[in-house]
Amino acid sequence: MLVIGGIDPTHNESDGSFWEGGADPWTHGLGLFDMSALSWTTSYNASAKDYEQPAMVKQYYADR
């Protein structure tokens, strides 16, 4: 999943920035989230296997 922009809701904006230290941690404000591993990553793997819902996501929908 490609994420564009955003803020860190845990950061105090008293210095006028939305990120600790004032700098966005992702290059050009773009973040990559690996939906299969459920973690942030720094690169895109075009040869990765097709996406399958993780068990925790399936369980979330099954419980609702």
PDBQT receptor file of N, H, CA, C and O in Angstrom, charges set to zero:
ATOM      1  N   MET A   1       0.863  -1.157   0.000  1.00  0.00    +0.000 N 
ATOM      2  CA  MET A   1       0.000   0.000   0.000  1.00  0.00    +0.000 C 
ATOM      3  C   MET A   1       0.917   1.230   0.000  1.00  0.00    +0.000 C 
ATOM      4  O   MET A   1       1.850   1.324   0.798  1.00  0.00    +0.000 OA
ATOM      5  N   LEU A   2       0.639   2.149  -0.892  1.00  0.00    +0.000 N 
ATOM      6  H   LEU A   2      -0.119   2.072  -1.540  1.00  0.00    +0.000 HD
ATOM      7  CA  LEU A   2       1.390   3.398  -0.959  1.00  0.00    +0.000 C 
ATOM      8  C   LEU A   2       0.645   4.442  -0.145  1.00  0.00    +0.000 C 
ATOM      9  O   LEU A   2      -0.542   4.683  -0.368  1.00  0.00    +0.000 OA
ATOM     10  N   VAL A   3       1.348   5.065   0.803  1.00  0.00    +0.000 N 
ATOM     11  H   VAL A   3       2.312   4.870   0.984  1.00  0.00    +0.000 HD
ATOM     12  CA  VAL A   3       0.753   6.084   1.659  1.00  0.00    +0.000 C 
ATOM     13  C   VAL A   3       1.370   7.426   1.306  1.00  0.00    +0.000 C 
ATOM     14  O   VAL A   3       2.592   7.572   1.260  1.00  0.00    +0.000 OA
ATOM     15  N   ILE A   4       0.511   8.402   1.059  1.00  0.00    +0.000 N 
ATOM     16  H   ILE A   4      -0.481   8.284   1.097  1.00  0.00    +0.000 HD
ATOM     17  CA  ILE A   4       0.980   9.736   0.682  1.00  0.00    +0.000 C 
ATOM     18  C   ILE A   4       0.613  10.711   1.785  1.00  0.00    +0.000 C 
ATOM     19  O   ILE A   4      -0.564  10.894   2.098  1.00  0.00    +0.000 OA
ATOM     20  N   GLY A   5       1.632  11.342   2.375  1.00  0.00    +0.000 N 
ATOM     21  H   GLY A   5       2.588  11.194   2.120  1.00  0.00    +0.000 HD
ATOM     22  CA  GLY A   5       1.404  12.346   3.405  1.00  0.00    +0.000 C 
ATOM     23  C   GLY A   5       0.923  11.753   4.712  1.00  0.00    +0.000 C 
ATOM     24  O   GLY A   5       0.919  10.537   4.900  1.00  0.00    +0.000 OA
ATOM     25  N   GLY A   6       0.516  12.638   5.614  1.00  0.00    +0.000 N 
ATOM     26  H   GLY A   6       0.519  13.626   5.461  1.00  0.00    +0.000 HD
ATOM     27  CA  GLY A   6       0.037  12.199   6.916  1.00  0.00    +0.000 C 
ATOM     28  C   GLY A   6       0.790  12.885   8.038  1.00  0.00    +0.000 C 
ATOM     29  O   GLY A   6       1.719  13.660   7.811  1.00  0.00    +0.000 OA
ATOM     30  N   ILE A   7       0.369  12.582   9.243  1.00  0.00    +0.000 N 
ATOM     31  H   ILE A   7      -0.385  11.952   9.427  1.00  0.00    +0.000 HD
ATOM     32  CA  ILE A   7       1.023  13.152  10.412  1.00  0.00    +0.000 C 
ATOM     33  C   ILE A   7       1.211  12.074  11.464  1.00  0.00    +0.000 C 
ATOM     34  O   ILE A   7       0.566  11.026  11.412  1.00  0.00    +0.000 OA
ATOM     35  N   ASP A   8       2.091  12.330  12.414  1.00  0.00    +0.000 N 
ATOM     36  H   ASP A   8       2.615  13.181  12.456  1.00  0.00    +0.000 HD
ATOM     37  CA  ASP A   8       2.288  11.455  13.556  1.00  0.00    +0.000 C 
ATOM     38  C   ASP A   8       1.393  11.986  14.669  1.00  0.00    +0.000 C 
ATOM     39  O   ASP A   8       1.715  13.008  15.275  1.00  0.00    +0.000 OA
ATOM     40  N   PRO A   9       0.269  11.312  14.954  1.00  0.00    +0.000 N 
ATOM     41  CA  PRO A   9      -0.677  11.832  15.941  1.00  0.00    +0.000 C 
ATOM     42  C   PRO A   9      -0.132  11.845  17.364  1.00  0.00    +0.000 C 
ATOM     43  O   PRO A   9      -0.725  12.472  18.241  1.00  0.00    +0.000 OA
ATOM     44  N   THR A  10       0.990  11.161  17.611  1.00  0.00    +0.000 N 
ATOM     45  H   THR A  10       1.472  10.652  16.899  1.00  0.00    +0.000 HD
ATOM     46  CA  THR A  10       1.566  11.150  18.961  1.00  0.00    +0.000 C 
ATOM     47  C   THR A  10       2.534  12.303  19.171  1.00  0.00    +0.000 C 
ATOM     48  O   THR A  10       3.003  12.520  20.288  1.00  0.00    +0.000 OA
ATOM     49  N   HIS A  11       2.841  13.046  18.110  1.00  0.00    +0.000 N 
ATOM     50  H   HIS A  11       2.461  12.870  17.203  1.00  0.00    +0.000 HD
ATOM     51  CA  HIS A  11       3.825  14.134  18.199  1.00  0.00    +0.000 C 
ATOM     52  C   HIS A  11       3.162  15.445  18.609  1.00  0.00    +0.000 C 
ATOM     53  O   HIS A  11       2.086  15.786  18.119  1.00  0.00    +0.000 OA
ATOM     54  N   ASN A  12       3.805  16.166  19.501  1.00  0.00    +0.000 N 
ATOM     55  H   ASN A  12       4.680  15.889  19.899  1.00  0.00    +0.000 HD
ATOM     56  CA  ASN A  12       3.342  17.475  19.944  1.00  0.00    +0.000 C 
ATOM     57  C   ASN A  12       3.722  18.503  18.882  1.00  0.00    +0.000 C 
ATOM     58  O   ASN A  12       4.899  18.657  18.556  1.00  0.00    +0.000 OA
ATOM     59  N   GLU A  13       2.734  19.200  18.347  1.00  0.00    +0.000 N 
ATOM     60  H   GLU A  13       1.778  19.075  18.612  1.00  0.00    +0.000 HD
ATOM     61  CA  GLU A  13       2.977  20.149  17.256  1.00  0.00    +0.000 C 
ATOM     62  C   GLU A  13       3.439  21.522  17.732  1.00  0.00    +0.000 C 
ATOM     63  O   GLU A  13       3.339  22.491  16.979  1.00  0.00    +0.000 OA
ATOM     64  N   SER A  14       3.937  21.630  18.945  1.00  0.00    +0.000 N 
ATOM     65  H   SER A  14       4.018  20.843  19.556  1.00  0.00    +0.000 HD
ATOM     66  CA  SER A  14       4.318  22.933  19.482  1.00  0.00    +0.000 C 
ATOM     67  C   SER A  14       5.406  23.618  18.659  1.00  0.00    +0.000 C 
ATOM     68  O   SER A  14       5.514  24.845  18.675  1.00  0.00    +0.000 OA
ATOM     69  N   ASP A  15       6.218  22.828  17.936  1.00  0.00    +0.000 N 
ATOM     70  H   ASP A  15       6.130  21.832  17.924  1.00  0.00    +0.000 HD
ATOM     71  CA  ASP A  15       7.266  23.435  17.106  1.00  0.00    +0.000 C 
ATOM     72  C   ASP A  15       6.799  23.688  15.675  1.00  0.00    +0.000 C 
ATOM     73  O   ASP A  15       7.584  24.124  14.834  1.00  0.00    +0.000 OA
ATOM     74  N   GLY A  16       5.511  23.414  15.393  1.00  0.00    +0.000 N 
ATOM     75  H   GLY A  16       4.873  23.060  16.077  1.00  0.00    +0.000 HD
ATOM     76  CA  GLY A  16       4.968  23.681  14.062  1.00  0.00    +0.000 C 
ATOM     77  C   GLY A  16       5.115  22.542  13.083  1.00  0.00    +0.000 C 
ATOM     78  O   GLY A  16       4.671  22.648  11.940  1.00  0.00    +0.000 OA
ATOM     79  N   SER A  17       5.734  21.445  13.510  1.00  0.00    +0.000 N 
ATOM     80  H   SER A  17       6.095  21.358  14.438  1.00  0.00    +0.000 HD
ATOM     81  CA  SER A  17       5.897  20.312  12.595  1.00  0.00    +0.000 C 
ATOM     82  C   SER A  17       4.966  19.173  13.006  1.00  0.00    +0.000 C 
ATOM     83  O   SER A  17       4.417  19.163  14.108  1.00  0.00    +0.000 OA
ATOM     84  N   PHE A  18       4.804  18.232  12.110  1.00  0.00    +0.000 N 
ATOM     85  H   PHE A  18       5.250  18.240  11.214  1.00  0.00    +0.000 HD
ATOM     86  CA  PHE A  18       3.963  17.082  12.400  1.00  0.00    +0.000 C 
ATOM     87  C   PHE A  18       4.785  15.839  12.735  1.00  0.00    +0.000 C 
ATOM     88  O   PHE A  18       4.215  14.787  13.026  1.00  0.00    +0.000 OA
ATOM     89  N   TRP A  19       6.114  15.943  12.698  1.00  0.00    +0.000 N 
ATOM     90  H   TRP A  19       6.577  16.797  12.462  1.00  0.00    +0.000 HD
ATOM     91  CA  TRP A  19       6.983  14.802  12.968  1.00  0.00    +0.000 C 
ATOM     92  C   TRP A  19       8.062  15.196  13.960  1.00  0.00    +0.000 C 
ATOM     93  O   TRP A  19       8.526  16.336  13.958  1.00  0.00    +0.000 OA
ATOM     94  N   GLU A  20       8.457  14.264  14.802  1.00  0.00    +0.000 N 
ATOM     95  H   GLU A  20       8.080  13.338  14.803  1.00  0.00    +0.000 HD
ATOM     96  CA  GLU A  20       9.537  14.516  15.756  1.00  0.00    +0.000 C 
ATOM     97  C   GLU A  20      10.784  14.922  14.983  1.00  0.00    +0.000 C 
ATOM     98  O   GLU A  20      11.160  14.255  14.020  1.00  0.00    +0.000 OA
ATOM     99  N   GLY A  21      11.413  15.984  15.386  1.00  0.00    +0.000 N 
ATOM    100  H   GLY A  21      11.108  16.526  16.169  1.00  0.00    +0.000 HD
ATOM    101  CA  GLY A  21      12.592  16.484  14.688  1.00  0.00    +0.000 C 
ATOM    102  C   GLY A  21      12.253  17.374  13.502  1.00  0.00    +0.000 C 
ATOM    103  O   GLY A  21      13.148  17.945  12.879  1.00  0.00    +0.000 OA
ATOM    104  N   GLY A  22      10.950  17.497  13.181  1.00  0.00    +0.000 N 
ATOM    105  H   GLY A  22      10.223  17.033  13.687  1.00  0.00    +0.000 HD
ATOM    106  CA  GLY A  22      10.513  18.388  12.123  1.00  0.00    +0.000 C 
ATOM    107  C   GLY A  22      10.581  17.829  10.724  1.00  0.00    +0.000 C 
ATOM    108  O   GLY A  22      10.137  18.490   9.786  1.00  0.00    +0.000 OA
ATOM    109  N   ALA A  23      11.130  16.612  10.540  1.00  0.00    +0.000 N 
ATOM    110  H   ALA A  23      11.490  16.075  11.303  1.00  0.00    +0.000 HD
ATOM    111  CA  ALA A  23      11.279  16.069   9.189  1.00  0.00    +0.000 C 
ATOM    112  C   ALA A  23      10.395  14.838   8.989  1.00  0.00    +0.000 C 
ATOM    113  O   ALA A  23      10.307  13.975   9.862  1.00  0.00    +0.000 OA
ATOM    114  N   ASP A  24       9.754  14.771   7.849  1.00  0.00    +0.000 N 
ATOM    115  H   ASP A  24       9.826  15.472   7.139  1.00  0.00    +0.000 HD
ATOM    116  CA  ASP A  24       8.970  13.601   7.468  1.00  0.00    +0.000 C 
ATOM    117  C   ASP A  24       9.946  12.434   7.299  1.00  0.00    +0.000 C 
ATOM    118  O   ASP A  24      10.941  12.576   6.587  1.00  0.00    +0.000 OA
ATOM    119  N   PRO A  25       9.691  11.285   7.934  1.00  0.00    +0.000 N 
ATOM    120  CA  PRO A  25      10.645  10.177   7.867  1.00  0.00    +0.000 C 
ATOM    121  C   PRO A  25      10.686   9.449   6.528  1.00  0.00    +0.000 C 
ATOM    122  O   PRO A  25      11.571   8.619   6.317  1.00  0.00    +0.000 OA
ATOM    123  N   TRP A  26       9.751   9.734   5.613  1.00  0.00    +0.000 N 
ATOM    124  H   TRP A  26       9.033  10.408   5.784  1.00  0.00    +0.000 HD
ATOM    125  CA  TRP A  26       9.729   9.030   4.336  1.00  0.00    +0.000 C 
ATOM    126  C   TRP A  26      10.129   9.956   3.201  1.00  0.00    +0.000 C 
ATOM    127  O   TRP A  26       9.721  11.117   3.154  1.00  0.00    +0.000 OA
ATOM    128  N   THR A  27      10.933   9.430   2.288  1.00  0.00    +0.000 N 
ATOM    129  H   THR A  27      11.265   8.487   2.325  1.00  0.00    +0.000 HD
ATOM    130  CA  THR A  27      11.395  10.187   1.137  1.00  0.00    +0.000 C 
ATOM    131  C   THR A  27      10.214  10.731   0.339  1.00  0.00    +0.000 C 
ATOM    132  O   THR A  27       9.311   9.980  -0.031  1.00  0.00    +0.000 OA
ATOM    133  N   HIS A  28      10.223  12.013   0.080  1.00  0.00    +0.000 N 
ATOM    134  H   HIS A  28      10.956  12.622   0.381  1.00  0.00    +0.000 HD
ATOM    135  CA  HIS A  28       9.182  12.689  -0.706  1.00  0.00    +0.000 C 
ATOM    136  C   HIS A  28       7.782  12.512  -0.116  1.00  0.00    +0.000 C 
ATOM    137  O   HIS A  28       6.788  12.673  -0.824  1.00  0.00    +0.000 OA
ATOM    138  N   GLY A  29       7.698  12.181   1.179  1.00  0.00    +0.000 N 
ATOM    139  H   GLY A  29       8.506  12.050   1.754  1.00  0.00    +0.000 HD
ATOM    140  CA  GLY A  29       6.393  12.030   1.827  1.00  0.00    +0.000 C 
ATOM    141  C   GLY A  29       5.633  10.781   1.421  1.00  0.00    +0.000 C 
ATOM    142  O   GLY A  29       4.421  10.702   1.622  1.00  0.00    +0.000 OA
ATOM    143  N   LEU A  30       6.338   9.789   0.842  1.00  0.00    +0.000 N 
ATOM    144  H   LEU A  30       7.322   9.854   0.678  1.00  0.00    +0.000 HD
ATOM    145  CA  LEU A  30       5.700   8.543   0.407  1.00  0.00    +0.000 C 
ATOM    146  C   LEU A  30       6.154   7.388   1.294  1.00  0.00    +0.000 C 
ATOM    147  O   LEU A  30       7.351   7.163   1.470  1.00  0.00    +0.000 OA
ATOM    148  N   GLY A  31       5.196   6.664   1.846  1.00  0.00    +0.000 N 
ATOM    149  H   GLY A  31       4.223   6.846   1.703  1.00  0.00    +0.000 HD
ATOM    150  CA  GLY A  31       5.512   5.501   2.668  1.00  0.00    +0.000 C 
ATOM    151  C   GLY A  31       4.985   4.239   2.008  1.00  0.00    +0.000 C 
ATOM    152  O   GLY A  31       3.959   4.276   1.329  1.00  0.00    +0.000 OA
ATOM    153  N   LEU A  32       5.675   3.119   2.203  1.00  0.00    +0.000 N 
ATOM    154  H   LEU A  32       6.508   3.089   2.755  1.00  0.00    +0.000 HD
ATOM    155  CA  LEU A  32       5.237   1.828   1.671  1.00  0.00    +0.000 C 
ATOM    156  C   LEU A  32       4.921   0.905   2.835  1.00  0.00    +0.000 C 
ATOM    157  O   LEU A  32       5.763   0.673   3.702  1.00  0.00    +0.000 OA
ATOM    158  N   PHE A  33       3.701   0.380   2.849  1.00  0.00    +0.000 N 
ATOM    159  H   PHE A  33       3.016   0.569   2.145  1.00  0.00    +0.000 HD
ATOM    160  CA  PHE A  33       3.290  -0.544   3.892  1.00  0.00    +0.000 C 
ATOM    161  C   PHE A  33       3.062  -1.905   3.259  1.00  0.00    +0.000 C 
ATOM    162  O   PHE A  33       2.248  -2.038   2.345  1.00  0.00    +0.000 OA
ATOM    163  N   ASP A  34       3.776  -2.917   3.739  1.00  0.00    +0.000 N 
ATOM    164  H   ASP A  34       4.437  -2.809   4.481  1.00  0.00    +0.000 HD
ATOM    165  CA  ASP A  34       3.649  -4.279   3.222  1.00  0.00    +0.000 C 
ATOM    166  C   ASP A  34       2.406  -4.898   3.856  1.00  0.00    +0.000 C 
ATOM    167  O   ASP A  34       2.401  -5.220   5.044  1.00  0.00    +0.000 OA
ATOM    168  N   MET A  35       1.356  -5.061   3.055  1.00  0.00    +0.000 N 
ATOM    169  H   MET A  35       1.360  -4.800   2.090  1.00  0.00    +0.000 HD
ATOM    170  CA  MET A  35       0.081  -5.558   3.562  1.00  0.00    +0.000 C 
ATOM    171  C   MET A  35       0.151  -7.021   3.990  1.00  0.00    +0.000 C 
ATOM    172  O   MET A  35      -0.642  -7.446   4.831  1.00  0.00    +0.000 OA
ATOM    173  N   SER A  36       1.067  -7.792   3.442  1.00  0.00    +0.000 N 
ATOM    174  H   SER A  36       1.711  -7.447   2.760  1.00  0.00    +0.000 HD
ATOM    175  CA  SER A  36       1.192  -9.201   3.834  1.00  0.00    +0.000 C 
ATOM    176  C   SER A  36       1.949  -9.348   5.147  1.00  0.00    +0.000 C 
ATOM    177  O   SER A  36       1.586 -10.166   5.993  1.00  0.00    +0.000 OA
ATOM    178  N   ALA A  37       3.002  -8.555   5.313  1.00  0.00    +0.000 N 
ATOM    179  H   ALA A  37       3.298  -7.891   4.626  1.00  0.00    +0.000 HD
ATOM    180  CA  ALA A  37       3.809  -8.624   6.536  1.00  0.00    +0.000 C 
ATOM    181  C   ALA A  37       3.278  -7.689   7.626  1.00  0.00    +0.000 C 
ATOM    182  O   ALA A  37       3.695  -7.775   8.781  1.00  0.00    +0.000 OA
ATOM    183  N   LEU A  38       2.356  -6.796   7.253  1.00  0.00    +0.000 N 
ATOM    184  H   LEU A  38       2.017  -6.726   6.315  1.00  0.00    +0.000 HD
ATOM    185  CA  LEU A  38       1.811  -5.782   8.169  1.00  0.00    +0.000 C 
ATOM    186  C   LEU A  38       2.918  -4.958   8.822  1.00  0.00    +0.000 C 
ATOM    187  O   LEU A  38       2.954  -4.782  10.040  1.00  0.00    +0.000 OA
ATOM    188  N   SER A  39       3.832  -4.450   7.966  1.00  0.00    +0.000 N 
ATOM    189  H   SER A  39       3.803  -4.592   6.976  1.00  0.00    +0.000 HD
ATOM    190  CA  SER A  39       4.933  -3.627   8.458  1.00  0.00    +0.000 C 
ATOM    191  C   SER A  39       5.355  -2.622   7.384  1.00  0.00    +0.000 C 
ATOM    192  O   SER A  39       5.128  -2.829   6.192  1.00  0.00    +0.000 OA
ATOM    193  N   TRP A  40       5.973  -1.535   7.837  1.00  0.00    +0.000 N 
ATOM    194  H   TRP A  40       6.158  -1.367   8.805  1.00  0.00    +0.000 HD
ATOM    195  CA  TRP A  40       6.490  -0.530   6.906  1.00  0.00    +0.000 C 
ATOM    196  C   TRP A  40       7.749  -1.065   6.258  1.00  0.00    +0.000 C 
ATOM    197  O   TRP A  40       8.519  -1.792   6.886  1.00  0.00    +0.000 OA
ATOM    198  N   THR A  41       7.961  -0.705   4.997  1.00  0.00    +0.000 N 
ATOM    199  H   THR A  41       7.336  -0.115   4.487  1.00  0.00    +0.000 HD
ATOM    200  CA  THR A  41       9.137  -1.147   4.259  1.00  0.00    +0.000 C 
ATOM    201  C   THR A  41       9.701   0.030   3.456  1.00  0.00    +0.000 C 
ATOM    202  O   THR A  41       9.061   1.075   3.342  1.00  0.00    +0.000 OA
ATOM    203  N   THR A  42      10.881  -0.145   2.912  1.00  0.00    +0.000 N 
ATOM    204  H   THR A  42      11.402  -0.994   3.004  1.00  0.00    +0.000 HD
ATOM    205  CA  THR A  42      11.526   0.941   2.164  1.00  0.00    +0.000 C 
ATOM    206  C   THR A  42      11.605   0.664   0.673  1.00  0.00    +0.000 C 
ATOM    207  O   THR A  42      12.106   1.495  -0.086  1.00  0.00    +0.000 OA
ATOM    208  N   SER A  43      11.114  -0.501   0.240  1.00  0.00    +0.000 N 
ATOM    209  H   SER A  43      10.707  -1.176   0.856  1.00  0.00    +0.000 HD
ATOM    210  CA  SER A  43      11.198  -0.816  -1.190  1.00  0.00    +0.000 C 
ATOM    211  C   SER A  43       9.991  -1.632  -1.625  1.00  0.00    +0.000 C 
ATOM    212  O   SER A  43       9.311  -2.256  -0.811  1.00  0.00    +0.000 OA
ATOM    213  N   TYR A  44       9.741  -1.611  -2.942  1.00  0.00    +0.000 N 
ATOM    214  H   TYR A  44      10.293  -1.104  -3.604  1.00  0.00    +0.000 HD
ATOM    215  CA  TYR A  44       8.643  -2.354  -3.544  1.00  0.00    +0.000 C 
ATOM    216  C   TYR A  44       9.197  -3.591  -4.220  1.00  0.00    +0.000 C 
ATOM    217  O   TYR A  44      10.157  -3.496  -4.984  1.00  0.00    +0.000 OA
ATOM    218  N   ASN A  45       8.615  -4.749  -3.956  1.00  0.00    +0.000 N 
ATOM    219  H   ASN A  45       7.835  -4.827  -3.335  1.00  0.00    +0.000 HD
ATOM    220  CA  ASN A  45       9.057  -6.003  -4.549  1.00  0.00    +0.000 C 
ATOM    221  C   ASN A  45       8.046  -6.406  -5.626  1.00  0.00    +0.000 C 
ATOM    222  O   ASN A  45       6.993  -6.962  -5.315  1.00  0.00    +0.000 OA
ATOM    223  N   ALA A  46       8.364  -6.127  -6.874  1.00  0.00    +0.000 N 
ATOM    224  H   ALA A  46       9.219  -5.675  -7.126  1.00  0.00    +0.000 HD
ATOM    225  CA  ALA A  46       7.450  -6.408  -7.983  1.00  0.00    +0.000 C 
ATOM    226  C   ALA A  46       7.247  -7.899  -8.206  1.00  0.00    +0.000 C 
ATOM    227  O   ALA A  46       6.251  -8.297  -8.811  1.00  0.00    +0.000 OA
ATOM    228  N   SER A  47       8.162  -8.728  -7.733  1.00  0.00    +0.000 N 
ATOM    229  H   SER A  47       8.971  -8.405  -7.242  1.00  0.00    +0.000 HD
ATOM    230  CA  SER A  47       8.029 -10.172  -7.942  1.00  0.00    +0.000 C 
ATOM    231  C   SER A  47       7.457 -10.893  -6.719  1.00  0.00    +0.000 C 
ATOM    232  O   SER A  47       7.507 -12.120  -6.643  1.00  0.00    +0.000 OA
ATOM    233  N   ALA A  48       6.922 -10.144  -5.776  1.00  0.00    +0.000 N 
ATOM    234  H   ALA A  48       6.882  -9.147  -5.837  1.00  0.00    +0.000 HD
ATOM    235  CA  ALA A  48       6.327 -10.753  -4.580  1.00  0.00    +0.000 C 
ATOM    236  C   ALA A  48       5.090 -11.549  -4.964  1.00  0.00    +0.000 C 
ATOM    237  O   ALA A  48       4.441 -11.265  -5.971  1.00  0.00    +0.000 OA
ATOM    238  N   LYS A  49       4.772 -12.549  -4.151  1.00  0.00    +0.000 N 
ATOM    239  H   LYS A  49       5.299 -12.780  -3.333  1.00  0.00    +0.000 HD
ATOM    240  CA  LYS A  49       3.579 -13.353  -4.425  1.00  0.00    +0.000 C 
ATOM    241  C   LYS A  49       2.328 -12.493  -4.281  1.00  0.00    +0.000 C 
ATOM    242  O   LYS A  49       2.365 -11.429  -3.663  1.00  0.00    +0.000 OA
ATOM    243  N   ASP A  50       1.224 -12.959  -4.854  1.00  0.00    +0.000 N 
ATOM    244  H   ASP A  50       1.194 -13.824  -5.356  1.00  0.00    +0.000 HD
ATOM    245  CA  ASP A  50      -0.040 -12.234  -4.779  1.00  0.00    +0.000 C 
ATOM    246  C   ASP A  50      -0.452 -12.028  -3.323  1.00  0.00    +0.000 C 
ATOM    247  O   ASP A  50      -0.160 -12.853  -2.457  1.00  0.00    +0.000 OA
ATOM    248  N   TYR A  51      -1.128 -10.924  -3.075  1.00  0.00    +0.000 N 
ATOM    249  H   TYR A  51      -1.365 -10.254  -3.778  1.00  0.00    +0.000 HD
ATOM    250  CA  TYR A  51      -1.590 -10.590  -1.730  1.00  0.00    +0.000 C 
ATOM    251  C   TYR A  51      -2.652 -11.583  -1.260  1.00  0.00    +0.000 C 
ATOM    252  O   TYR A  51      -3.576 -11.929  -1.996  1.00  0.00    +0.000 OA
ATOM    253  N   GLU A  52      -2.496 -12.024  -0.034  1.00  0.00    +0.000 N 
ATOM    254  H   GLU A  52      -1.746 -11.743   0.564  1.00  0.00    +0.000 HD
ATOM    255  CA  GLU A  52      -3.508 -12.823   0.643  1.00  0.00    +0.000 C 
ATOM    256  C   GLU A  52      -3.774 -12.171   1.991  1.00  0.00    +0.000 C 
ATOM    257  O   GLU A  52      -2.845 -11.738   2.673  1.00  0.00    +0.000 OA
ATOM    258  N   GLN A  53      -5.038 -12.101   2.371  1.00  0.00    +0.000 N 
ATOM    259  H   GLN A  53      -5.793 -12.452   1.817  1.00  0.00    +0.000 HD
ATOM    260  CA  GLN A  53      -5.356 -11.488   3.648  1.00  0.00    +0.000 C 
ATOM    261  C   GLN A  53      -4.663 -12.237   4.776  1.00  0.00    +0.000 C 
ATOM    262  O   GLN A  53      -4.742 -13.463   4.844  1.00  0.00    +0.000 OA
ATOM    263  N   PRO A  54      -3.973 -11.502   5.676  1.00  0.00    +0.000 N 
ATOM    264  CA  PRO A  54      -3.389 -12.144   6.852  1.00  0.00    +0.000 C 
ATOM    265  C   PRO A  54      -4.507 -12.709   7.743  1.00  0.00    +0.000 C 
ATOM    266  O   PRO A  54      -5.639 -12.229   7.703  1.00  0.00    +0.000 OA
ATOM    267  N   ALA A  55      -4.186 -13.711   8.531  1.00  0.00    +0.000 N 
ATOM    268  H   ALA A  55      -3.266 -14.102   8.564  1.00  0.00    +0.000 HD
ATOM    269  CA  ALA A  55      -5.163 -14.363   9.404  1.00  0.00    +0.000 C 
ATOM    270  C   ALA A  55      -5.853 -13.363  10.327  1.00  0.00    +0.000 C 
ATOM    271  O   ALA A  55      -7.053 -13.478  10.575  1.00  0.00    +0.000 OA
ATOM    272  N   MET A  56      -5.104 -12.380  10.840  1.00  0.00    +0.000 N 
ATOM    273  H   MET A  56      -4.129 -12.287  10.638  1.00  0.00    +0.000 HD
ATOM    274  CA  MET A  56      -5.709 -11.410  11.769  1.00  0.00    +0.000 C 
ATOM    275  C   MET A  56      -6.751 -10.541  11.067  1.00  0.00    +0.000 C 
ATOM    276  O   MET A  56      -7.726 -10.128  11.694  1.00  0.00    +0.000 OA
ATOM    277  N   VAL A  57      -6.566 -10.264   9.806  1.00  0.00    +0.000 N 
ATOM    278  H   VAL A  57      -5.773 -10.600   9.297  1.00  0.00    +0.000 HD
ATOM    279  CA  VAL A  57      -7.542  -9.479   9.049  1.00  0.00    +0.000 C 
ATOM    280  C   VAL A  57      -8.795 -10.327   8.793  1.00  0.00    +0.000 C 
ATOM    281  O   VAL A  57      -9.918  -9.852   8.962  1.00  0.00    +0.000 OA
ATOM    282  N   LYS A  58      -8.592 -11.569   8.389  1.00  0.00    +0.000 N 
ATOM    283  H   LYS A  58      -7.680 -11.954   8.251  1.00  0.00    +0.000 HD
ATOM    284  CA  LYS A  58      -9.731 -12.473   8.191  1.00  0.00    +0.000 C 
ATOM    285  C   LYS A  58     -10.540 -12.626   9.477  1.00  0.00    +0.000 C 
ATOM    286  O   LYS A  58     -11.771 -12.620   9.451  1.00  0.00    +0.000 OA
ATOM    287  N   GLN A  59      -9.839 -12.762  10.602  1.00  0.00    +0.000 N 
ATOM    288  H   GLN A  59      -8.839 -12.767  10.624  1.00  0.00    +0.000 HD
ATOM    289  CA  GLN A  59     -10.512 -12.928  11.885  1.00  0.00    +0.000 C 
ATOM    290  C   GLN A  59     -11.296 -11.677  12.256  1.00  0.00    +0.000 C 
ATOM    291  O   GLN A  59     -12.401 -11.772  12.789  1.00  0.00    +0.000 OA
ATOM    292  N   TYR A  60     -10.735 -10.515  11.979  1.00  0.00    +0.000 N 
ATOM    293  H   TYR A  60      -9.838 -10.438  11.546  1.00  0.00    +0.000 HD
ATOM    294  CA  TYR A  60     -11.430  -9.246  12.263  1.00  0.00    +0.000 C 
ATOM    295  C   TYR A  60     -12.788  -9.220  11.560  1.00  0.00    +0.000 C 
ATOM    296  O   TYR A  60     -13.809  -8.906  12.173  1.00  0.00    +0.000 OA
ATOM    297  N   TYR A  61     -12.787  -9.548  10.287  1.00  0.00    +0.000 N 
ATOM    298  H   TYR A  61     -11.958  -9.803   9.789  1.00  0.00    +0.000 HD
ATOM    299  CA  TYR A  61     -14.039  -9.525   9.522  1.00  0.00    +0.000 C 
ATOM    300  C   TYR A  61     -14.987 -10.660   9.937  1.00  0.00    +0.000 C 
ATOM    301  O   TYR A  61     -16.205 -10.490   9.903  1.00  0.00    +0.000 OA
ATOM    302  N   ALA A  62     -14.438 -11.800  10.325  1.00  0.00    +0.000 N 
ATOM    303  H   ALA A  62     -13.448 -11.938  10.353  1.00  0.00    +0.000 HD
ATOM    304  CA  ALA A  62     -15.272 -12.909  10.769  1.00  0.00    +0.000 C 
ATOM    305  C   ALA A  62     -15.987 -12.555  12.077  1.00  0.00    +0.000 C 
ATOM    306  O   ALA A  62     -17.121 -12.978  12.301  1.00  0.00    +0.000 OA
ATOM    307  N   ASP A  63     -15.327 -11.784  12.934  1.00  0.00    +0.000 N 
ATOM    308  H   ASP A  63     -14.405 -11.441  12.753  1.00  0.00    +0.000 HD
ATOM    309  CA  ASP A  63     -15.907 -11.391  14.227  1.00  0.00    +0.000 C 
ATOM    310  C   ASP A  63     -16.945 -10.289  14.102  1.00  0.00    +0.000 C 
ATOM    311  O   ASP A  63     -17.705 -10.052  15.041  1.00  0.00    +0.000 OA
ATOM    312  N   ARG A  64     -16.991  -9.622  12.979  1.00  0.00    +0.000 N 
ATOM    313  H   ARG A  64     -16.373  -9.815  12.216  1.00  0.00    +0.000 HD
ATOM    314  CA  ARG A  64     -17.895  -8.486  12.805  1.00  0.00    +0.000 C 
ATOM    315  C   ARG A  64     -19.110  -8.938  12.078  1.00  0.00    +0.000 C 
ATOM    316  O   ARG A  64     -20.010  -8.138  11.822  1.00  0.00    +0.000 OA
TER     317      ARG A  64
